[in-house]
Amino acid sequence: MKVHNGMRPHDVVVLLKIIALGEQPWKNKDLAASLYISPSEITESISRSQFAGLISADRRKVFNVALESFLMNGLKFVFPVKPGSMVKGIPTAHSAPLMSKYFDSEESYVWPDISGKIRGLAIAPLYPGAVAAAKNDTILYDLLAACDVFRVGKVREIKKAQELVKEIFKSKQYV
């Protein structure tokens, strides 16, 4: 096993994708294709997550309680982001469909994307392939948008995102 030098942003996305898949069987190559990451990087990512105590030794079961704790309490410190300039993109954080039904805001946050139709302040996604991966998986999109709430949200938004993430994790039948 390689030396563990800390988590990388896409490690979070790999774990969220496994949760989004629920009971569906998967292989590293399937994760790689759907997340736009190389298969070797998926293997290394899962190894880092196992070392960090976020996935089981057999590398199949995400430890939801540990991951929730990391997302809600550590994500904004480990992978911080500040809103950037106005761009067209895909809504994220409180502007994403998951959250926008609970909050009205004059400013939108978006992941920059040429196919996006919403103008808002740019939020850098956790890794470059996140936007493309989210376009093909609504559960992953919801989870990534919630992660952005943890990174840039206000207290009320963060509390709601916590509730919604817990709900999604429970609905995927993991402990």
VEXPA-772790 format. One record per residue (C-alpha): y, z, x; residue number from 1; chain. Coordinates in pm, 1 decimal. Last residue first. Layout:
# VEXPA-772790
<site yy="Y" zz="Z" xx="X" num="NUM" cadena="A"/>
...
END
This chain:
# VEXPA-772790
<site yy="203.4" zz="768.6" xx="-2526.2" num="175" cadena="A"/>
<site yy="177.4" zz="401.3" xx="-2617.9" num="174" cadena="A"/>
<site yy="129.0" zz="257.0" xx="-2965.6" num="173" cadena="A"/>
<site yy="401.5" zz="-12.7" xx="-2953.3" num="172" cadena="A"/>
<site yy="577.7" zz="137.7" xx="-3256.1" num="171" cadena="A"/>
<site yy="632.7" zz="455.8" xx="-3058.8" num="170" cadena="A"/>
<site yy="818.5" zz="272.5" xx="-2779.9" num="169" cadena="A"/>
<site yy="1035.7" zz="86.9" xx="-3031.5" num="168" cadena="A"/>
<site yy="1129.8" zz="410.7" xx="-3210.5" num="167" cadena="A"/>
<site yy="1204.8" zz="588.9" xx="-2883.1" num="166" cadena="A"/>
<site yy="1425.2" zz="294.6" xx="-2783.6" num="165" cadena="A"/>
<site yy="1607.8" zz="309.5" xx="-3118.0" num="164" cadena="A"/>
<site yy="1678.6" zz="681.8" xx="-3098.7" num="163" cadena="A"/>
<site yy="1802.3" zz="655.7" xx="-2739.4" num="162" cadena="A"/>
<site yy="2020.2" zz="356.9" xx="-2831.6" num="161" cadena="A"/>
<site yy="2179.3" zz="565.9" xx="-3108.5" num="160" cadena="A"/>
<site yy="2258.0" zz="847.4" xx="-2866.0" num="159" cadena="A"/>
<site yy="2395.6" zz="601.6" xx="-2610.1" num="158" cadena="A"/>
<site yy="2623.0" zz="439.6" xx="-2867.3" num="157" cadena="A"/>
<site yy="2761.2" zz="778.2" xx="-2971.1" num="156" cadena="A"/>
<site yy="2825.6" zz="878.7" xx="-2608.1" num="155" cadena="A"/>
<site yy="2988.3" zz="551.9" xx="-2498.9" num="154" cadena="A"/>
<site yy="2789.5" zz="271.8" xx="-2346.3" num="153" cadena="A"/>
<site yy="2795.9" zz="108.3" xx="-2002.0" num="152" cadena="A"/>
<site yy="2454.9" zz="160.1" xx="-1834.5" num="151" cadena="A"/>
<site yy="2266.5" zz="331.1" xx="-2117.5" num="150" cadena="A"/>
<site yy="2402.8" zz="66.6" xx="-2356.9" num="149" cadena="A"/>
<site yy="2285.8" zz="-195.7" xx="-2108.9" num="148" cadena="A"/>
<site yy="1936.1" zz="-49.6" xx="-2131.8" num="147" cadena="A"/>
<site yy="1959.8" zz="-83.4" xx="-2510.3" num="146" cadena="A"/>
<site yy="2033.8" zz="-455.7" xx="-2465.4" num="145" cadena="A"/>
<site yy="1729.0" zz="-481.8" xx="-2239.2" num="144" cadena="A"/>
<site yy="1509.9" zz="-311.5" xx="-2500.0" num="143" cadena="A"/>
<site yy="1635.8" zz="-532.0" xx="-2783.5" num="142" cadena="A"/>
<site yy="1586.4" zz="-846.1" xx="-2575.0" num="141" cadena="A"/>
<site yy="1235.5" zz="-734.6" xx="-2478.5" num="140" cadena="A"/>
<site yy="1152.8" zz="-692.8" xx="-2846.3" num="139" cadena="A"/>
<site yy="1306.9" zz="-1032.6" xx="-2924.7" num="138" cadena="A"/>
<site yy="1103.2" zz="-1218.4" xx="-2663.4" num="137" cadena="A"/>
<site yy="1185.1" zz="-1577.3" xx="-2559.8" num="136" cadena="A"/>
<site yy="1563.9" zz="-1546.0" xx="-2520.8" num="135" cadena="A"/>
<site yy="1510.3" zz="-1213.9" xx="-2342.7" num="134" cadena="A"/>
<site yy="1320.0" zz="-1384.1" xx="-2059.8" num="133" cadena="A"/>
<site yy="1600.7" zz="-1636.1" xx="-2005.2" num="132" cadena="A"/>
<site yy="1861.8" zz="-1358.7" xx="-2000.7" num="131" cadena="A"/>
<site yy="1657.6" zz="-1134.8" xx="-1771.5" num="130" cadena="A"/>
<site yy="1590.4" zz="-1399.8" xx="-1507.6" num="129" cadena="A"/>
<site yy="1883.8" zz="-1297.1" xx="-1283.8" num="128" cadena="A"/>
<site yy="1805.6" zz="-923.7" xx="-1274.1" num="127" cadena="A"/>
<site yy="1936.2" zz="-616.8" xx="-1460.1" num="126" cadena="A"/>
<site yy="2187.5" zz="-833.3" xx="-1645.0" num="125" cadena="A"/>
<site yy="2548.3" zz="-843.6" xx="-1521.4" num="124" cadena="A"/>
<site yy="2779.7" zz="-755.4" xx="-1808.7" num="123" cadena="A"/>
<site yy="3056.6" zz="-1006.2" xx="-1875.9" num="122" cadena="A"/>
<site yy="3326.7" zz="-908.9" xx="-2124.2" num="121" cadena="A"/>
<site yy="3304.5" zz="-1113.7" xx="-2438.1" num="120" cadena="A"/>
<site yy="3301.6" zz="-1454.3" xx="-2595.1" num="119" cadena="A"/>
<site yy="3002.5" zz="-1527.2" xx="-2817.0" num="118" cadena="A"/>
<site yy="2832.9" zz="-1868.2" xx="-2839.2" num="117" cadena="A"/>
<site yy="2601.1" zz="-1843.8" xx="-2542.3" num="116" cadena="A"/>
<site yy="2433.9" zz="-2161.0" xx="-2411.1" num="115" cadena="A"/>
<site yy="2622.0" zz="-2137.6" xx="-2081.8" num="114" cadena="A"/>
<site yy="2510.9" zz="-1779.5" xx="-2029.8" num="113" cadena="A"/>
<site yy="2701.7" zz="-1474.8" xx="-1905.7" num="112" cadena="A"/>
<site yy="2535.8" zz="-1161.3" xx="-2045.7" num="111" cadena="A"/>
<site yy="2776.2" zz="-1040.0" xx="-2310.5" num="110" cadena="A"/>
<site yy="2981.7" zz="-736.5" xx="-2407.4" num="109" cadena="A"/>
<site yy="3210.5" zz="-761.6" xx="-2707.3" num="108" cadena="A"/>
<site yy="3546.0" zz="-594.8" xx="-2751.4" num="107" cadena="A"/>
<site yy="3693.4" zz="-508.4" xx="-3088.3" num="106" cadena="A"/>
<site yy="3401.1" zz="-288.9" xx="-3174.9" num="105" cadena="A"/>
<site yy="3215.1" zz="-202.1" xx="-3490.4" num="104" cadena="A"/>
<site yy="2898.8" zz="0.9" xx="-3440.6" num="103" cadena="A"/>
<site yy="2571.6" zz="51.1" xx="-3627.6" num="102" cadena="A"/>
<site yy="2486.2" zz="-310.5" xx="-3716.7" num="101" cadena="A"/>
<site yy="2599.9" zz="-410.6" xx="-3368.9" num="100" cadena="A"/>
<site yy="2322.8" zz="-211.4" xx="-3198.1" num="99" cadena="A"/>
<site yy="2003.1" zz="-415.9" xx="-3232.3" num="98" cadena="A"/>
<site yy="2203.7" zz="-737.0" xx="-3289.0" num="97" cadena="A"/>
<site yy="2363.3" zz="-705.9" xx="-2944.4" num="96" cadena="A"/>
<site yy="2732.8" zz="-610.7" xx="-2922.2" num="95" cadena="A"/>
<site yy="2667.5" zz="-242.1" xx="-2839.8" num="94" cadena="A"/>
<site yy="2483.7" zz="-343.2" xx="-2520.5" num="93" cadena="A"/>
<site yy="2429.1" zz="-720.4" xx="-2508.7" num="92" cadena="A"/>
<site yy="2555.2" zz="-1036.5" xx="-2675.7" num="91" cadena="A"/>
<site yy="2452.2" zz="-1367.9" xx="-2512.5" num="90" cadena="A"/>
<site yy="2729.5" zz="-1552.1" xx="-2333.4" num="89" cadena="A"/>
<site yy="3074.3" zz="-1699.8" xx="-2314.9" num="88" cadena="A"/>
<site yy="3301.7" zz="-1533.2" xx="-2061.3" num="87" cadena="A"/>
<site yy="3582.9" zz="-1277.7" xx="-2043.1" num="86" cadena="A"/>
<site yy="3591.0" zz="-1102.3" xx="-1704.7" num="85" cadena="A"/>
<site yy="3376.0" zz="-814.4" xx="-1587.5" num="84" cadena="A"/>
<site yy="3228.7" zz="-503.2" xx="-1747.9" num="83" cadena="A"/>
<site yy="3113.5" zz="-250.9" xx="-1487.8" num="82" cadena="A"/>
<site yy="2750.3" zz="-206.9" xx="-1388.1" num="81" cadena="A"/>
<site yy="2538.5" zz="71.7" xx="-1244.0" num="80" cadena="A"/>
<site yy="2172.3" zz="28.8" xx="-1146.5" num="79" cadena="A"/>
<site yy="2067.4" zz="367.5" xx="-1002.7" num="78" cadena="A"/>
<site yy="2335.9" zz="579.3" xx="-1167.4" num="77" cadena="A"/>
<site yy="2345.9" zz="410.3" xx="-1508.7" num="76" cadena="A"/>
<site yy="1965.4" zz="390.5" xx="-1515.3" num="75" cadena="A"/>
<site yy="1908.3" zz="757.5" xx="-1442.1" num="74" cadena="A"/>
<site yy="1930.7" zz="963.4" xx="-1758.9" num="73" cadena="A"/>
<site yy="1835.4" zz="743.5" xx="-2051.8" num="72" cadena="A"/>
<site yy="1627.7" zz="485.5" xx="-1869.8" num="71" cadena="A"/>
<site yy="1457.1" zz="734.2" xx="-1637.8" num="70" cadena="A"/>
<site yy="1376.4" zz="979.7" xx="-1916.8" num="69" cadena="A"/>
<site yy="1249.0" zz="700.0" xx="-2138.6" num="68" cadena="A"/>
<site yy="1028.3" zz="574.7" xx="-1853.2" num="67" cadena="A"/>
<site yy="878.7" zz="919.7" xx="-1799.2" num="66" cadena="A"/>
<site yy="814.5" zz="969.7" xx="-2169.9" num="65" cadena="A"/>
<site yy="677.6" zz="617.5" xx="-2205.6" num="64" cadena="A"/>
<site yy="417.7" zz="637.2" xx="-1929.8" num="63" cadena="A"/>
<site yy="330.7" zz="267.8" xx="-1916.8" num="62" cadena="A"/>
<site yy="-40.8" zz="201.9" xx="-1945.8" num="61" cadena="A"/>
<site yy="-212.7" zz="-84.5" xx="-1765.6" num="60" cadena="A"/>
<site yy="-169.4" zz="-20.6" xx="-1394.4" num="59" cadena="A"/>
<site yy="-512.5" zz="145.2" xx="-1357.2" num="58" cadena="A"/>
<site yy="-328.6" zz="431.9" xx="-1187.0" num="57" cadena="A"/>
<site yy="-98.1" zz="465.1" xx="-1488.2" num="56" cadena="A"/>
<site yy="264.3" zz="350.1" xx="-1501.2" num="55" cadena="A"/>
<site yy="598.4" zz="528.7" xx="-1452.9" num="54" cadena="A"/>
<site yy="491.3" zz="778.9" xx="-1187.6" num="53" cadena="A"/>
<site yy="722.4" zz="644.9" xx="-913.6" num="52" cadena="A"/>
<site yy="423.3" zz="527.5" xx="-706.2" num="51" cadena="A"/>
<site yy="289.2" zz="343.9" xx="-1011.7" num="50" cadena="A"/>
<site yy="627.3" zz="182.3" xx="-1069.4" num="49" cadena="A"/>
<site yy="645.9" zz="69.8" xx="-706.8" num="48" cadena="A"/>
<site yy="294.2" zz="-77.6" xx="-732.0" num="47" cadena="A"/>
<site yy="385.4" zz="-250.5" xx="-1059.7" num="46" cadena="A"/>
<site yy="684.1" zz="-411.4" xx="-889.1" num="45" cadena="A"/>
<site yy="476.0" zz="-521.2" xx="-589.3" num="44" cadena="A"/>
<site yy="224.6" zz="-694.4" xx="-815.6" num="43" cadena="A"/>
<site yy="503.1" zz="-852.4" xx="-1025.1" num="42" cadena="A"/>
<site yy="672.4" zz="-970.6" xx="-703.0" num="41" cadena="A"/>
<site yy="347.2" zz="-1137.9" xx="-597.2" num="40" cadena="A"/>
<site yy="329.3" zz="-1315.8" xx="-933.4" num="39" cadena="A"/>
<site yy="680.2" zz="-1459.5" xx="-883.6" num="38" cadena="A"/>
<site yy="948.0" zz="-1364.2" xx="-1136.6" num="37" cadena="A"/>
<site yy="1070.5" zz="-1572.7" xx="-1431.3" num="36" cadena="A"/>
<site yy="990.6" zz="-1292.4" xx="-1676.9" num="35" cadena="A"/>
<site yy="748.8" zz="-1484.5" xx="-1901.5" num="34" cadena="A"/>
<site yy="579.6" zz="-1664.8" xx="-1612.7" num="33" cadena="A"/>
<site yy="546.8" zz="-1354.9" xx="-1395.9" num="32" cadena="A"/>
<site yy="417.3" zz="-1142.2" xx="-1680.8" num="31" cadena="A"/>
<site yy="149.7" zz="-1401.0" xx="-1754.6" num="30" cadena="A"/>
<site yy="61.8" zz="-1428.1" xx="-1383.2" num="29" cadena="A"/>
<site yy="20.9" zz="-1050.7" xx="-1366.8" num="28" cadena="A"/>
<site yy="-230.9" zz="-1064.2" xx="-1648.1" num="27" cadena="A"/>
<site yy="-188.6" zz="-957.1" xx="-2006.6" num="26" cadena="A"/>
<site yy="-386.8" zz="-828.4" xx="-2304.6" num="25" cadena="A"/>
<site yy="-182.9" zz="-778.4" xx="-2621.2" num="24" cadena="A"/>
<site yy="-178.3" zz="-415.2" xx="-2736.5" num="23" cadena="A"/>
<site yy="198.9" zz="-382.5" xx="-2713.8" num="22" cadena="A"/>
<site yy="350.6" zz="-683.1" xx="-2538.3" num="21" cadena="A"/>
<site yy="697.2" zz="-526.9" xx="-2563.3" num="20" cadena="A"/>
<site yy="571.0" zz="-226.2" xx="-2366.0" num="19" cadena="A"/>
<site yy="448.7" zz="-450.6" xx="-2084.1" num="18" cadena="A"/>
<site yy="782.3" zz="-633.2" xx="-2097.9" num="17" cadena="A"/>
<site yy="970.0" zz="-303.4" xx="-2068.5" num="16" cadena="A"/>
<site yy="768.8" zz="-213.3" xx="-1757.9" num="15" cadena="A"/>
<site yy="845.2" zz="-550.2" xx="-1596.3" num="14" cadena="A"/>
<site yy="1212.5" zz="-514.0" xx="-1691.6" num="13" cadena="A"/>
<site yy="1239.4" zz="-175.5" xx="-1523.2" num="12" cadena="A"/>
<site yy="1084.6" zz="-315.6" xx="-1205.9" num="11" cadena="A"/>
<site yy="1341.9" zz="-599.0" xx="-1227.5" num="10" cadena="A"/>
<site yy="1615.6" zz="-356.7" xx="-1124.4" num="9" cadena="A"/>
<site yy="1437.9" zz="-246.8" xx="-806.0" num="8" cadena="A"/>
<site yy="1279.4" zz="93.8" xx="-756.3" num="7" cadena="A"/>
<site yy="1280.2" zz="275.8" xx="-427.7" num="6" cadena="A"/>
<site yy="1167.1" zz="203.0" xx="-73.5" num="5" cadena="A"/>
<site yy="797.4" zz="271.5" xx="-124.0" num="4" cadena="A"/>
<site yy="605.6" zz="183.6" xx="191.1" num="3" cadena="A"/>
<site yy="348.2" zz="-83.1" xx="120.9" num="2" cadena="A"/>
<site yy="0.0" zz="0.0" xx="0.0" num="1" cadena="A"/>
END
